[in-house]
């Protein structure tokens, strides 16, 4: 059982993680780079104002050397960052794959459709629900302190997962409690204890922010659909084959088909 669960999680996680990395490379990473360039431009402008009071002797040569070194470091940092992102996506996807495989094993229900349903539940729990109170954030934005955002994300994820579980598996009389759990994070962090919203330094970055939120949620939706479909299909295949025992010669002889 454990070996089949790990096999399902690793295969589905690696493939889904690679797909997520490819999606991020083409959709969200360019937006992050734009926001980082804005942040660096602002910092460089501030430093340039301070450097105006420095002596002019030797400044031109130092700038040329600094630009060459900066370009080389930027290329190296880009490759390193991409490698870390890819490894992180695969590891996270494998962990979520283990969670889905465990759900299949506990429920005893497998298959492509069942996996897609579980994938949608995972997307709602870990991304859509928390994004309603703490949306994804670009660099160069001023928002609530990190510990407040983390706490709100955790409450939203737990409440969304609990609400979906109650609404899906609870008795009919408990359905209302599931709806209350789904709505609780929005009521808490949008009305009762609202978190400070992200402040865009410019109108252009405000447009990037909305685009980043949409693309991030879209990437994760595709990721969860792929992970759920693949893990469900692989789990169904492995468990169906393992359910048929290997009938050796002694079984064949007992059935009258042996020598």
C-alpha positions as CSV (number, residue, x, y, z in Angstrom):
1,X,0.0,0.0,0.0
2,X,2.7,2.5,1.0
3,X,4.8,1.7,-2.1
4,X,1.8,2.2,-4.4
5,X,1.0,5.5,-2.7
6,X,4.5,6.8,-3.0
7,X,4.7,5.7,-6.7
8,X,1.5,7.5,-7.5
9,X,2.6,10.7,-5.6
10,X,6.1,10.8,-7.1
11,X,5.1,10.2,-10.7
12,X,2.2,12.6,-10.7
13,X,4.1,15.2,-8.6
14,X,7.1,15.3,-10.8
15,X,5.1,15.7,-14.0
16,X,2.7,18.2,-12.5
17,X,5.6,20.2,-10.9
18,X,7.4,20.5,-14.3
19,X,4.1,21.7,-15.9
20,X,3.7,24.3,-13.2
21,X,7.2,25.5,-13.6
22,X,6.7,25.9,-17.4
23,X,3.5,27.8,-16.7
24,X,5.1,30.1,-14.2
25,X,8.0,30.7,-16.6
26,X,5.7,32.0,-19.3
27,X,3.1,33.8,-17.3
28,X,4.0,35.0,-13.8
29,X,7.8,35.2,-13.8
30,X,7.9,38.0,-16.4
31,X,5.6,40.1,-14.2
32,X,7.8,39.4,-11.2
33,X,10.8,40.6,-13.2
34,X,9.1,43.7,-14.2
35,X,8.2,44.6,-10.6
36,X,11.8,43.8,-9.5
37,X,13.2,46.1,-12.2
38,X,10.9,48.9,-11.0
39,X,12.2,48.3,-7.5
40,X,15.8,48.3,-8.6
41,X,15.3,51.4,-10.6
42,X,13.9,53.2,-7.7
43,X,16.8,52.1,-5.5
44,X,19.3,53.1,-8.3
45,X,17.8,56.5,-8.6
46,X,18.1,57.0,-4.9
47,X,21.8,56.0,-5.0
48,X,22.5,58.2,-8.0
49,X,21.2,61.2,-6.1
50,X,23.6,60.4,-3.3
51,X,26.5,59.8,-5.7
52,X,26.2,63.2,-7.2
53,X,28.2,64.6,-4.3
54,X,31.1,62.1,-4.9
55,X,34.3,63.1,-6.8
56,X,34.3,62.6,-10.5
57,X,37.8,61.1,-10.8
58,X,37.7,57.5,-12.0
59,X,33.9,57.3,-11.9
60,X,33.5,56.4,-15.6
61,X,35.8,53.4,-15.5
62,X,34.3,52.1,-12.3
63,X,30.8,52.3,-13.8
64,X,31.8,50.2,-16.8
65,X,33.4,47.5,-14.7
66,X,30.4,47.5,-12.4
67,X,28.0,47.1,-15.3
68,X,29.9,44.1,-16.7
69,X,30.1,42.4,-13.3
70,X,26.4,43.2,-12.7
71,X,25.3,41.6,-16.0
72,X,27.3,38.4,-15.3
73,X,25.9,38.1,-11.8
74,X,22.4,38.7,-13.1
75,X,22.7,35.8,-15.6
76,X,24.1,33.5,-13.0
77,X,21.4,34.5,-10.5
78,X,18.6,33.9,-13.1
79,X,19.7,30.3,-13.8
80,X,20.1,29.6,-10.1
81,X,16.7,31.1,-9.4
82,X,15.1,29.0,-12.2
83,X,16.7,25.8,-10.8
84,X,15.5,26.5,-7.3
85,X,12.0,27.3,-8.6
86,X,11.8,24.1,-10.6
87,X,13.0,21.9,-7.7
88,X,10.6,23.7,-5.3
89,X,7.6,23.2,-7.7
90,X,8.4,19.5,-8.0
91,X,8.8,18.9,-4.3
92,X,5.6,20.8,-3.5
93,X,3.7,18.9,-6.2
94,X,5.0,15.6,-4.8
95,X,3.8,16.5,-1.4
96,X,0.4,17.4,-2.6
97,X,0.4,14.2,-4.7
98,X,1.0,12.2,-1.5
99,X,-2.0,13.9,0.1
100,X,-4.2,13.1,-2.9
101,X,-3.0,9.5,-3.0
102,X,-3.7,9.1,0.7
103,X,-7.3,10.4,0.1
104,X,-7.8,7.8,-2.7
105,X,-6.5,5.0,-0.5
106,X,-8.7,6.1,2.5
107,X,-11.8,6.6,0.4
108,X,-11.3,3.5,-1.8
109,X,-12.3,5.5,-4.9
110,X,-10.0,6.2,-7.8
111,X,-10.0,7.2,-11.4
112,X,-9.6,10.2,-13.6
113,X,-12.9,11.9,-12.7
114,X,-12.4,11.4,-9.0
115,X,-8.9,12.8,-9.3
116,X,-10.1,15.9,-11.0
117,X,-12.7,16.5,-8.3
118,X,-10.0,16.1,-5.6
119,X,-7.8,18.5,-7.6
120,X,-10.5,21.2,-7.7
121,X,-10.9,20.7,-3.9
122,X,-7.2,21.2,-3.5
123,X,-7.2,24.3,-5.6
124,X,-10.1,25.8,-3.7
125,X,-8.5,24.9,-0.3
126,X,-4.9,26.1,-0.9
127,X,-5.3,28.9,-3.4
128,X,-8.8,30.2,-4.2
129,X,-10.0,30.4,-0.6
130,X,-6.9,32.1,0.8
131,X,-6.6,34.4,-2.3
132,X,-10.0,36.0,-1.3
133,X,-8.3,37.4,1.9
134,X,-4.6,37.5,1.0
135,X,-4.1,37.6,-2.7
136,X,-0.8,36.8,-4.3
137,X,1.6,39.8,-4.0
138,X,4.3,41.2,-6.4
139,X,7.6,42.7,-5.2
140,X,7.6,46.5,-4.7
141,X,4.2,46.4,-3.0
142,X,3.5,47.6,0.5
143,X,1.0,45.2,2.3
144,X,0.2,43.9,5.7
145,X,3.1,42.5,7.8
146,X,4.1,39.0,6.8
147,X,3.1,37.3,10.0
148,X,-0.5,38.7,9.6
149,X,-0.7,37.5,6.0
150,X,0.6,34.0,7.0
151,X,-1.9,33.8,9.8
152,X,-4.8,34.9,7.6
153,X,-3.7,32.4,4.9
154,X,-3.6,29.5,7.4
155,X,-7.0,30.4,8.8
156,X,-8.5,30.7,5.3
157,X,-7.0,27.4,4.1
158,X,-8.1,25.4,7.2
159,X,-11.6,27.0,7.1
160,X,-12.0,26.3,3.3
161,X,-10.8,22.7,3.6
162,X,-13.1,22.1,6.6
163,X,-16.1,23.7,4.9
164,X,-15.6,21.6,1.8
165,X,-15.3,18.4,3.8
166,X,-18.4,19.1,5.8
167,X,-20.4,20.1,2.8
168,X,-19.3,17.0,0.8
169,X,-19.2,14.3,3.5
170,X,-21.2,15.6,6.4
171,X,-24.8,14.8,7.1
172,X,-27.5,16.9,5.6
173,X,-28.1,18.8,8.8
174,X,-24.4,19.9,8.9
175,X,-24.4,21.4,5.4
176,X,-25.1,24.9,6.8
177,X,-22.0,24.6,9.0
178,X,-20.0,23.9,5.9
179,X,-21.2,27.0,4.2
180,X,-20.5,29.0,7.4
181,X,-16.9,27.7,7.4
182,X,-16.4,28.6,3.8
183,X,-17.6,32.2,4.3
184,X,-15.8,32.6,7.7
185,X,-12.4,33.9,6.3
186,X,-14.0,36.5,4.2
187,X,-16.1,37.8,7.1
188,X,-13.1,37.9,9.4
189,X,-10.5,39.5,7.2
190,X,-12.6,41.6,4.9
191,X,-15.1,43.1,7.4
192,X,-14.3,42.4,11.0
193,X,-10.5,42.6,11.0
194,X,-9.6,43.8,7.5
195,X,-5.9,43.5,6.5
196,X,-4.2,46.5,5.0
197,X,-4.4,46.1,1.2
198,X,-1.4,46.2,-1.2
199,X,-0.4,49.7,-2.1
200,X,0.8,50.0,-5.7
201,X,3.5,52.7,-6.2
202,X,2.2,53.5,-9.7
203,X,-0.7,52.9,-12.0
204,X,1.3,50.6,-14.1
205,X,2.2,48.3,-11.2
206,X,-1.4,48.3,-10.2
207,X,-2.3,46.7,-13.6
208,X,0.6,44.2,-13.1
209,X,-0.8,43.3,-9.7
210,X,-4.3,42.4,-11.1
211,X,-2.7,40.5,-14.0
212,X,-0.4,38.6,-11.6
213,X,-3.3,37.5,-9.4
214,X,-5.3,36.2,-12.4
215,X,-2.3,34.4,-13.9
216,X,-1.2,32.9,-10.5
217,X,-4.7,31.5,-9.9
218,X,-4.9,30.2,-13.5
219,X,-1.5,28.5,-13.2
220,X,-2.5,26.8,-10.0
221,X,-5.9,25.7,-11.3
222,X,-4.2,24.0,-14.3
223,X,-1.6,22.5,-11.9
224,X,-4.3,21.0,-9.6
225,X,-6.3,19.7,-12.5
226,X,-3.2,18.0,-13.9
227,X,-2.1,16.7,-10.6
228,X,-5.6,15.4,-9.7
229,X,-6.2,13.8,-13.0
230,X,-2.8,12.1,-13.2
231,X,-2.7,10.9,-9.6
232,X,-6.3,9.6,-9.8
233,X,-5.6,7.7,-13.0
234,X,-2.3,6.3,-11.8
235,X,-3.9,5.3,-8.4
236,X,-6.8,3.6,-10.2
237,X,-4.4,1.7,-12.4
238,X,-2.0,0.6,-9.7
239,X,-4.7,-0.4,-7.2
240,X,-6.7,-2.3,-9.8
241,X,-3.7,-4.3,-10.8
242,X,-2.7,-5.0,-7.2
243,X,-6.2,-6.2,-6.4
244,X,-5.8,-9.2,-8.7
245,X,-3.7,-11.8,-6.9
246,X,-1.0,-13.6,-8.8
247,X,-2.4,-17.2,-9.1
248,X,0.5,-19.6,-9.0
249,X,0.7,-23.2,-10.2
250,X,-1.0,-24.5,-7.0
251,X,-4.1,-22.4,-7.7
252,X,-4.2,-23.6,-11.3
253,X,-4.0,-27.2,-10.3
254,X,-6.7,-26.7,-7.7
255,X,-9.0,-25.3,-10.5
256,X,-8.3,-28.3,-12.7
257,X,-6.3,-26.3,-15.2
258,X,-2.9,-27.4,-14.1
259,X,-0.9,-30.4,-15.2
